[in-house]
Amino acid sequence: MSSIYDVSSMYDTYAQSLQSTTGATAQSALKSVNDNSTDEELLNACKGFESYFVQKIIEQARKMIQTDEDEDGEYMQYFGDTLNQAYAEAISDSDQLGLAQQLYESMKRN
C-alpha cells in the first residue's frame, strides 16, 4: 500500500512543480481535470505526470554517474535539464512504459 501513497505524493509534487518545469500547457491540462473532464484531458494529464516521473528518474540516474564537470561541457551545464525533459517526453510518447495508461484507468475507476 505504501507504493500507492508514494505515487500520490509524487503526483502532488508534480502538480506543484508544473509552474516552473513543464510549462503552461501541462499546468492548464492538470488544472482542467475534474469530475467533468473528458477522457482526452484526463489522459493528457496522466501523460504529463508520466513524463515528469521519467524526467526525475533520468535526473537521478545522471547524478549517480560521476563525471567531471569539465568533461560534460558548458552546453550540458546550461541545457542538461532541457535535454532530460526532451528524453522524458520521447520516452513517454512511445507508450512503452504504460504508467500513464495505468494512472488513467485508475482515475477513470475512481
N, C-alpha and C positions, 0 to 999 in steps of 0.2 A: 504494500500500500504506500510505502514511503516514496516510491518512484512516481506515483501519480501526483503527490504533493510537490515533488521536485520539478516536474514538468509544469505544474501550475505556477510555481514560484518563478520558473524561467519565463513563462508566458507573461507574468506580471512585469518582470524586468524588461522583457521585450517591449511591452506596451509603453513603459516609461521611457525607454531609450529611443523610440521611434523619432522623437523630435530632433535628436542630434545625429542619428546614424543612418537611417534609411530613407529619409525624405518625406515630403508632404503626401505623396501618393499612397504610400503604405500606411501612414498615420490616418489619413482620411478613410481608407478602407477598413482599418480596425475600428475607428470611431463609429462607422456606419453600421457595424454588426450589432444587431439586436434581435429580438424575437420575430420581427417582421422582415428580416434580411432575406434576400434571395439566395439561392444556392450558390450562385456565382460570387456574390460578395463574401459569403462565408468561406468558400474555397480559396479566394484570393487572400483573405486574412490568414488562413491556415498555411498557405504557401509562403506568405511573408514571414510567418513565425519559423517555418522550416528553414528558410534562407538565413534568418538571423541565427538560429541554432547552429547551422553548419558553419557560418562565419565565425562564431565563437569557438567551435572545435578547431577550425583552421588556425585561428589566432593562438590558441593554447598549444597546438602542435608546433607552430613556429617558435614559440617561447622555449619549448623543450629542446629544440635543436640549437646547440651552442655555436654561434658564428661570430666572427669578428665583424664589428660594425663597418669597418673599412672595406671588408670583402663584399658586404651587401650593396654597397654603392649608395650614393647620395639620393638617387631616384627612389630606391626601395625605402629609404628612411622617410621620404616625403609621401610616397604614393603606395606604400605597402598595404595600408588599410583599404584603399580603393581596389587594389588587386585582390585582396582577401574577399571583399564584398562581391566582386565580379565572379570569382571562383565559386562562392557560395550560391549565387544566383544561377550560375550554369549547372551546378550540381542539382539544385532544387528543380530547375526547369526540365531536367532529364527524367524526372518522376521515377527514379530508381530507388530512392530511399523509402518512400511510402509514408513518411511521417505526416506530411500534410494531409494525405488521404485518410489516415487513421484518426487524426485530430478532427477532420471534417465529419467523418462518420460518427465519432463520439459526440461531437457537438450537435449533430442532427438528432441523435437519440435523446439527448438531454434537452 
